[in-house]
Amino acid sequence: MLPPFTNVPMLDFSQSEHANAMEAALRAVRSELGRDWPLIVGGRSFETGEWITSVNPASPDMVVGRVAKARPEDAVRAIEEASRSGSDWRRMDAASRARILLKAATIIRRRAFEFSAWLTYEVSKTWPEAWAEVAEVIDFLEFYAREMMRLDGAHPTTPFPGEENCVYYIPLGVGAVISPWNFPLAIMGGMTVAAAVSGNTVIVKPASQAPVIAAKFMEVLASASMPAGVVNFLPGSGAQIGDILVDHPGIRFVAFTGSKDVGVRIFQRAAVVHPGQMWLKRTILEMGGKDAIVVDETADLDSAVEGIVASAFGYQGQKCSACSRLIVVDEVYDELLERVVGRAAQLRVGDPSDRATNLGAVIDRAAMEKIQSYIALAPSEGRIVLGGGPVPDTGYFVPPTIVADVASGARLAQEEIFGPVLAVVRARDFAHALEIANGTEYGLTGAVYSQDRQRLEIARREFHVGNLYFNRKCTGALVDVQPFGGFNMSGTDSKAGGRDYLQLFMQAKSVSERF
Ligand code: NAP
């Protein structure tokens, strides 16, 4: 019997044993940087003559690795190989498939510091942020393995005289998994193994900014004896091979996490039925956010300040769940603003391989310039109360920035910036704050700080987001504790890490036998 699922705990890096282990891992991984990683299709590894170069955002001269770049013909071949591998894999019993995930979880657990170090170099995560992501991918592996075991076999229906009736959950077929760079291990790995353990075969297209950690994950799957052809590794440019994957008639489903624009494009293209296509494609699409924290005059402001700063600036504000709007009722607006600014001003921006760093670099030059272009809007849309502090010039650094007195309809309060920029909006009262909070096209996460029970009940009903938090930060959802996914333009609300998730990768077959 398997022990029940539990989440991997966070680590306290102030304990010297953990800090020493992380330092050692950073040194060890550093000596492995710069390697070349091939495509893996049908169990065969090969190069294509073109490369994606992954660099350290905090120090772009440091090459983390080069990953072979797929050509259009490689994408088609990957779909054909995945299709060929499907019949053996879906017939393998579910528990055997699940055990491959449990083995992969164990491999990563034993090497958790090493995987954290790769994330620090490749996507500029600080030690706690990197550890949290490694913990999350282990949780996904452990949880989805158990979920598959639970869903396996015949499920009962209402008895009917003279018949045996039951429902089975069976796989869909070949899926494309297209992942973002901000959780390049946990989200990429989570979508991949959910699809695979459900009996599907998969083509994984990782984000171009972070393909090396995905290549490391492929090594883990191979060590865990994932059969050849079940998970095919296809790094490449989304602009070049994305449409080929999504449009191909052999693709049965697309699992995507990323921006709204790309998600909407996939949604539209996947709806087109191409010659030879035998099914309607399923899309599982998780997209952006413009997440708000609401604070009223009854709130515990000490706890609000900590939650706001962690939610807005953790991982440089590059989480889909990050707080990018702070909505405060008039009565406590000035006091809270001053305290949030004071706390955020203490954050240290720098190289994330240094334990003292709170904010690393943003992912690349394009992201840095996009964030800066939003900061340039600030004087016309509000008042900069924090920002422009000194940051290292060795990489793509942006200082924590807070813009006060932003109107709820302004671009800073409506568009996803995906960086360390917090827009603060004044509300007349709690009802007005809630109205502002609901006033974007997104609906991913949100939080309310209040001690007023009636208001919390109103927010429970009316605050329209997929993940709602009271009196705590709006980031850091844990597997099977806070199943994760958003409403409206934040996506299809797939609830990754939840008990309904695997069924998105399956179809139900009802079988009746009359005796
Ligand atoms: P992105 O630009 O949309 O890219 C996501 C993935 O889509 C990448 O692998 C990208 O490949 C690929 N892609 C690009 N164009 C494509 C096309 N035409 N067809 C198919 N695939 C294509 O997003 P990102 O910048 O990596 O990630 C940040 C975004 O993800 C933010 O909006 C964030 O809110 C969102 N996000 C949402 C969640 C959630 O759970 N809701 C979680 C994490 C992140 P290339 O890298 O080669 O361009």
Residues whose N, C-alpha, C, O or C-beta is under 5 A from the ligand:
A	BS01	NAP	I178 S179 P180 W181 K205 P206 A207 S208 Q209 G236 S237 G238 A239 G242 D243 T257 G258 S259 K260 V262 E286 M287 G288 G289 C320 S490
